[in-house]
Amino acid sequence: MNPDLDTGHNTSAPAHWGELKNANFTGPNQTSSNSTLPQLDITRAISVGLVLGAFILFAIVGNILVILSVACNRHLRTPTNYFIVNLAMADLLLSFTVLPFSAALEVLGYWVLGRIFCDIWAAVDVLCCTASILSLCAISIDRYIGVRYSLQYPTLVTRRKAILALLSVWVLSTVISIGPLLGWKEPAPNDDKECGVTEEPFYALFSSLGSFYIPLAVILVMYCRVYIVAKRTTKNLEAGVMKEMSNSKELTLRIHSKNFHEDTLSSTKAKGHNPRSSIAVKLFKFSREKKAAKTLGIVVGMFILCWLPFFIALPLE
């Protein structure tokens, strides 16, 4: 064995290993990766994760309770509550399939699940949010019918019509959300660690109109009309007069604190009706519909305030 060869081999090997070591740890790929991945702040990650996790858990439990309350009580299975259950289902789907990954993105500062799942996640996000807003739109229309036509409401809004309306909500939501999956989006960024809803101008305008602005216009119109009808009807009740259309003839029912007007009493007796019970039913139905409209109006108003900044900024980006 040549000692010179051994010495040369032994002295060159460490140099070669050093080159490999430098290539493994300071090569172009590793430098790019280090510059892309943000430094994770453990304290911030834990605190933000706990807060977002609490919100997600609260959303899941709250929406499940809403669904169970209607499913377990047959007296609550009304068309109005079907719309509310649909709203809860959309929010529940959002809480399970979208919010956990949004929380992970917020905590880590980058996307870790790849480009394909990013596109699916963004589409499901738009789907759930659109279905939620359109459900509120359906609720506002339902409340207007309930207040404006409180006596005819059971025949105007049937279970079958309510289910068809809910199917229409999900079909329209799918049409609005599926565009980016079919290629209607801006080019994907080179870095797979970036993920968000596409900001392609025409799709952003289309989705903003379909998911928010048009439903918002319908909601505002419906609740303005609900307010006008409720105010007018309440005024008539306070004045002691309530007008109803029956058999294409307008009947005037005069309401007094202790007795009824003689002409109303005699006419209703001639038809075989009890005027006191009839008017009590009408008053009860109207007050119930008015209270439901007021409660849901507050919920819708808060929901709109939460979404308004996002849909104002989205088309402008």
C-alpha positions as a printed Julia matrix, in Angstrom:
317×3 Matrix{Float64}:
    0.0    0.0     0.0
    1.39   3.38   -0.97
    1.48   5.66    2.05
    1.33   8.69   -0.17
   -1.98   7.46   -1.63
   -3.32   6.81    1.85
   -2.3   10.22    3.0
   -3.8   11.83   -0.06
   -7.01   9.92    0.38
   -7.24  10.75    4.06
   -6.58  14.42    3.6
   -8.89  14.86    0.64
  -11.85  13.09    2.22
  -12.48  15.68    4.93
  -12.33  18.41    2.34
  -14.86  16.57    0.19
  -17.12  16.02    3.18
  -16.88  19.7     3.98
  -18.07  20.53    0.49
  -20.97  18.1     0.88
  -21.78  19.6     4.24
  -21.84  23.1     2.8
  -23.93  21.91   -0.13
  -26.46  20.27    2.16
  -26.96  23.16    4.52
  -26.19  26.28    2.55
  -27.29  25.34   -0.94
  -29.75  27.42   -2.97
  -32.8   25.36   -2.0
  -32.15  25.62    1.7
  -31.46  29.35    1.5
  -34.7   29.9    -0.39
  -36.63  27.8     2.14
  -35.21  29.73    5.06
  -36.08  33.03    3.45
  -39.64  31.84    2.69
  -40.62  30.34    6.03
  -41.29  32.98    8.68
  -39.87  32.57   12.14
  -42.57  31.05   14.37
  -43.27  32.92   17.58
  -44.29  30.16   20.0
  -45.98  32.51   22.49
  -48.03  34.22   19.8
  -48.86  30.91   18.13
  -50.2   29.41   21.36
  -52.25  32.48   22.33
  -53.72  32.97   18.84
  -54.38  29.23   18.53
  -56.27  29.13   21.82
  -58.41  32.15   20.94
  -59.26  30.9    17.45
  -59.85  27.39   18.77
  -62.32  28.75   21.32
  -64.19  30.62   18.59
  -64.34  27.54   16.38
  -65.55  25.35   19.26
  -68.18  27.93   20.18
  -69.4   28.05   16.56
  -69.59  24.26   16.31
  -71.46  23.77   19.6
  -73.83  26.69   19.01
  -74.85  25.59   15.52
  -75.28  21.97   16.61
  -77.61  23.13   19.4
  -79.68  25.14   16.92
  -80.06  22.14   14.64
  -80.9   19.75   17.49
  -83.46  22.13   19.0
  -85.48  22.09   15.78
  -84.9   18.4    15.05
  -85.98  17.28   18.53
  -89.04  19.52   18.89
  -91.75  18.98   16.31
  -93.45  22.26   17.26
  -90.38  24.11   15.98
  -90.47  22.46   12.57
  -91.84  25.48   10.73
  -90.67  26.94    7.4
  -89.02  29.87    9.19
  -87.02  27.49   11.37
  -86.04  25.46    8.31
  -84.29  28.56    6.99
  -82.62  29.07   10.37
  -81.46  25.43   10.4
  -80.06  25.87    6.9
  -78.14  28.91    8.12
  -76.81  26.87   11.05
  -75.81  24.02    8.71
  -73.87  26.4     6.46
  -72.07  27.88    9.46
  -71.43  24.42   10.9
  -69.9   23.24    7.62
  -67.75  26.37    7.63
  -66.65  25.67   11.2
  -65.61  22.08   10.39
  -64.06  22.39    6.94
  -62.72  25.95    6.66
  -62.04  27.59   10.01
  -59.53  25.03   11.38
  -57.3   25.48    8.31
  -57.76  29.24    8.46
  -56.63  29.12   12.07
  -53.59  27.04   11.13
  -52.72  29.53    8.4
  -53.01  32.39   10.87
  -50.92  30.65   13.53
  -48.12  29.39   11.25
  -48.1   32.32    8.85
  -47.97  30.08    5.76
  -49.98  27.32    4.03
  -48.74  23.77    4.55
  -51.23  21.59    2.61
  -50.31  22.25   -1.01
  -51.87  24.05   -3.96
  -54.69  21.62   -4.79
  -56.1   21.55   -1.27
  -55.7   25.34   -1.11
  -58.0   25.73   -4.12
  -60.56  23.34   -2.62
  -60.4   25.1     0.74
  -60.94  28.51   -0.85
  -63.91  27.21   -2.9
  -65.56  25.62    0.16
  -65.01  28.89    2.03
  -66.89  30.83   -0.65
  -69.58  28.12   -0.81
  -70.33  28.18    2.92
  -70.23  31.95    3.27
  -72.48  32.44    0.23
  -74.97  29.84    1.48
  -75.0   31.57    4.86
  -75.72  35.01    3.39
  -78.34  33.68    0.96
  -80.04  31.92    3.88
  -80.33  35.3     5.6
  -81.82  36.66    2.38
  -84.41  33.85    2.37
  -85.18  34.55    6.04
  -85.84  38.24    5.28
  -88.29  37.33    2.51
  -89.98  34.82    4.8
  -90.34  37.43    7.54
  -91.87  39.94    5.15
  -94.48  37.4     4.06
  -95.12  36.46    7.7
  -95.73  40.07    8.78
  -97.52  41.27    5.65
  -99.76  38.2     5.27
  -99.82  36.78    8.78
 -103.13  34.95    8.33
 -102.34  33.54    4.88
  -98.75  32.67    5.77
  -99.31  28.9     6.34
 -100.71  28.54    2.81
  -98.2   30.88    1.14
  -95.07  29.37    2.71
  -95.42  25.61    2.86
  -92.83  23.02    3.83
  -92.35  22.02    0.19
  -91.77  25.61   -0.93
  -89.31  26.16    1.91
  -87.28  23.07    0.94
  -87.21  24.2    -2.71
  -85.98  27.61   -1.6
  -83.21  26.0     0.46
  -82.13  23.83   -2.48
  -81.99  26.96   -4.61
  -79.72  28.58   -2.01
  -77.18  25.76   -2.24
  -77.34  25.51   -6.04
  -76.71  29.23   -6.42
  -73.93  29.09   -3.82
  -72.27  26.25   -5.75
  -72.47  28.2    -9.03
  -70.78  31.2    -7.41
  -68.04  29.21   -5.65
  -67.05  26.73   -8.34
  -65.56  29.27  -10.76
  -61.96  29.16   -9.45
  -61.96  25.34   -9.54
  -62.82  25.54  -13.25
  -59.99  27.95  -13.96
  -61.63  31.34  -13.39
  -58.86  32.71  -11.2
  -55.58  34.57  -11.29
  -52.37  32.57  -11.93
  -51.26  30.62   -8.88
  -48.27  32.05   -7.01
  -44.96  30.25   -7.37
  -44.8   29.64   -3.66
  -47.22  26.9    -2.55
  -47.07  28.31    0.95
  -49.3   31.21   -0.13
  -53.04  30.54   -0.13
  -56.12  32.71   -0.26
  -59.34  33.48   -2.15
  -58.58  34.47   -5.73
  -58.51  38.19   -6.44
  -59.1   37.91  -10.18
  -60.99  41.17  -10.88
  -64.01  39.84  -12.78
  -64.51  36.87  -10.47
  -64.11  39.1    -7.42
  -66.81  41.39   -8.8
  -69.06  38.45   -9.73
  -68.71  36.73   -6.36
  -69.13  39.98   -4.44
  -72.37  40.78   -6.26
  -73.79  37.26   -5.98
  -72.58  36.5    -2.48
  -73.2   39.82   -0.79
  -74.39  42.96   -2.55
  -77.49  41.58   -4.29
  -78.6   39.59   -1.2
  -77.87  42.68    0.89
  -80.14  44.8    -1.32
  -82.93  42.21   -1.02
  -82.49  42.0     2.76
  -82.61  45.78    3.2
  -85.7   46.12    1.0
  -87.51  43.3     2.78
  -86.79  44.59    6.28
  -87.71  48.14    5.29
  -91.05  46.82    4.1
  -91.4   44.74    7.25
  -90.84  47.9     9.3
  -93.41  49.87    7.29
  -96.05  47.12    7.49
  -95.45  46.5    11.2
  -95.63  50.21   12.0
  -98.84  50.69   10.02
 -100.52  47.6    11.48
  -99.47  48.52   15.01
 -100.89  52.0    14.51
 -104.19  50.53   13.32
 -104.35  48.23   16.32
 -103.66  51.06   18.72
 -106.42  53.08   17.05
 -108.79  50.17   17.48
 -109.11  49.31   13.81
 -107.66  46.37   11.94
 -108.33  45.85    8.27
 -108.17  42.46    6.64
 -108.98  41.32    3.13
 -111.32  38.36    3.09
 -113.05  37.01   -0.01
 -111.94  40.14   -1.89
 -113.95  42.34    0.5
 -112.45  44.62    3.1
 -113.77  44.06    6.6
 -113.23  46.52    9.4
 -112.96  45.08   12.87
 -113.24  47.57   15.68
 -111.41  46.53   18.81
 -112.3   47.9    22.23
 -110.86  47.17   25.61
 -113.99  45.49   27.03
 -116.55  45.01   24.25
 -116.85  45.11   20.5
 -118.78  47.42   18.25
 -122.34  46.25   17.79
 -122.26  46.1    13.99
 -119.13  43.93   13.98
 -120.58  41.7    16.7
 -123.87  41.21   14.91
 -122.24  40.51   11.54
 -119.86  37.94   12.95
 -122.63  36.27   14.94
 -124.67  36.01   11.76
 -121.78  34.13   10.14
 -121.4   31.84   13.14
 -117.97  33.13   14.31
 -116.82  34.17   17.74
 -115.43  37.7    17.2
 -113.41  37.79   20.4
 -111.54  34.57   19.65
 -111.07  35.51   15.97
 -109.51  38.87   16.78
 -107.4   37.37   19.55
 -105.94  34.85   17.09
 -105.15  37.61   14.59
 -103.5   39.75   17.21
 -101.48  36.81   18.51
 -100.25  35.81   15.06
  -99.28  39.35   14.14
  -97.42  39.98   17.39
  -95.57  36.67   17.03
  -94.5   37.4    13.46
  -93.48  40.94   14.4
  -91.34  39.73   17.31
  -89.65  37.09   15.13
  -88.93  39.67   12.44
  -87.41  42.06   14.99
  -85.15  39.37   16.47
  -83.96  38.11   13.11
  -83.49  41.68   11.91
  -80.98  42.29   14.69
  -79.12  39.08   13.81
  -79.05  39.97   10.11
  -77.85  43.49   10.88
  -74.9   42.26   12.94
  -74.04  39.69   10.29
  -73.99  42.37    7.58
  -71.77  44.64    9.66
  -69.27  41.81   10.07
  -69.12  41.01    6.35
  -69.28  44.54    4.94
  -65.56  45.46    5.31
  -64.45  42.27    3.54
  -66.75  42.7     0.54
  -65.86  46.37    0.23
  -62.13  45.55    0.14
  -62.31  42.43   -2.09
  -63.25  44.12   -5.43
  -60.74  46.92   -4.77
  -57.72  44.66   -4.34
